[in-house]
Amino acid sequence: MYTIRVHPPYAWFLETHQPREPSFS
């Protein structure tokens, strides 16, 4: 998983629910 420091909560939500293509590397 990715750390929530540069990405807002919505990005974290999308990452956790569908972590297929991490655009926020």
DSSP file (Angstrom, degrees, kcal/mol; ACC not computed):
  #  RESIDUE AA STRUCTURE BP1 BP2  ACC     N-H-->O    O-->H-N    N-H-->O    O-->H-N    TCO  KAPPA ALPHA  PHI   PSI    X-CA   Y-CA   Z-CA
    1    1 A M              0   0    0      0, 0.0     2,-0.3     0, 0.0    15,-0.0   0.000 360.0 360.0 360.0 167.8    0.0    0.0    0.0
    2    2 A Y        -     0   0    0     10,-0.1     2,-0.3     1,-0.0    23,-0.1  -0.778 360.0-110.4-110.1 152.7    1.0    3.6   -0.3
    3    3 A T    >   -     0   0    0     -2,-0.3     2,-1.3     1,-0.1     3,-0.5  -0.582  23.1-129.7 -82.6 139.8    1.4    6.2    2.4
    4    4 A I  T 3  S+     0   0    0     -2,-0.3    -1,-0.1     1,-0.2     8,-0.0  -0.692  73.3 103.5 -89.7  90.1   -1.1    9.0    2.6
    5    5 A R  T 3  S+     0   0    0     -2,-1.3    -1,-0.2     3,-0.1    -2,-0.0   0.547  89.9  22.8-134.5 -35.9    1.1   12.1    2.7
    6    6 A V  S <  S+     0   0    0     -3,-0.5    -2,-0.1     2,-0.1    -3,-0.0   0.609 114.0  72.4-106.9 -19.5    1.0   13.7   -0.7
    7    7 A H  S    S-     0   0    0     -4,-0.4     5,-0.0    17,-0.1    -1,-0.0  -0.809  81.5-122.7-101.2 140.4   -2.3   12.2   -1.8
    8    8 A P    >>  -     0   0    0      0, 0.0     4,-1.5     0, 0.0     3,-0.8  -0.191  36.2 -94.4 -69.1 166.7   -5.7   13.3   -0.4
    9    9 A P  H 3> S+     0   0    0      0, 0.0     4,-2.4     0, 0.0     5,-0.2   0.805 122.8  59.3 -54.4 -35.5   -8.1   10.9    1.3
   10   10 A Y  H 3> S+     0   0    0      1,-0.2     4,-2.2     2,-0.2     5,-0.2   0.883 104.4  50.1 -65.3 -36.4  -10.1   10.3   -2.0
   11   11 A A  H <> S+     0   0    0     -3,-0.8     4,-2.4     2,-0.2    -1,-0.2   0.898 110.4  50.2 -66.3 -40.4   -6.9    9.0   -3.7
   12   12 A W  H  X S+     0   0    0     -4,-1.5     4,-2.4     2,-0.2    -2,-0.2   0.886 109.1  52.5 -63.7 -39.2   -6.3    6.7   -0.7
   13   13 A F  H  X S+     0   0    0     -4,-2.4     4,-1.9     1,-0.2    -2,-0.2   0.928 111.1  45.7 -61.9 -46.4   -9.9    5.4   -1.0
   14   14 A L  H  X S+     0   0    0     -4,-2.2     4,-2.2     1,-0.2    -2,-0.2   0.884 112.9  51.3 -65.0 -38.6   -9.5    4.6   -4.6
   15   15 A E  H  < S+     0   0    0     -4,-2.4    -2,-0.2     1,-0.2    -1,-0.2   0.890 112.0  45.7 -65.9 -39.9   -6.1    3.0   -4.0
   16   16 A T  H  < S+     0   0    0     -4,-2.4    -1,-0.2     1,-0.2    -2,-0.2   0.828 117.9  42.5 -74.7 -30.7   -7.5    0.7   -1.3
   17   17 A H  H  < S+     0   0    0     -4,-1.9    -2,-0.2     1,-0.2    -1,-0.2   0.762 134.6  13.2 -89.0 -26.1  -10.6   -0.3   -3.2
   18   18 A Q    ><  +     0   0    0     -4,-2.2     2,-1.8    -5,-0.2     3,-0.5  -0.458  66.7 173.1-149.0  73.9   -8.9   -0.8   -6.6
   19   19 A P  T 3   +     0   0    0      0, 0.0    -4,-0.1     0, 0.0    -3,-0.1  -0.538  42.0 114.0 -82.8  76.2   -5.1   -0.9   -6.3
   20   20 A R  T 3  S+     0   0    0     -2,-1.8    -5,-0.1     1,-0.2     0, 0.0   0.760  78.9  25.0-112.7 -44.1   -4.4   -1.9   -9.9
   21   21 A E  S <  S-     0   0    0     -3,-0.5     2,-1.1    -6,-0.0    -1,-0.2  -0.846  71.4-155.1-127.6  97.3   -2.6    1.0  -11.4
   22   22 A P        +     0   0    0      0, 0.0     3,-0.1     0, 0.0    -7,-0.0  -0.565  18.9 172.0 -72.5  98.1   -0.8    3.2   -8.9
   23   23 A S  S    S+     0   0    0     -2,-1.1     2,-1.1     1,-0.2     0, 0.0   0.738  71.7  65.1 -78.3 -22.7   -0.6    6.6  -10.6
   24   24 A F              0   0    0      1,-0.2    -1,-0.2    -3,-0.1   -17,-0.1  -0.683 360.0 360.0-100.7  80.1    0.8    8.1   -7.4
   25   25 A S              0   0    0     -2,-1.1    -1,-0.2    -3,-0.1    -2,-0.1   0.491 360.0 360.0 -82.5 360.0    4.0    6.3   -7.2
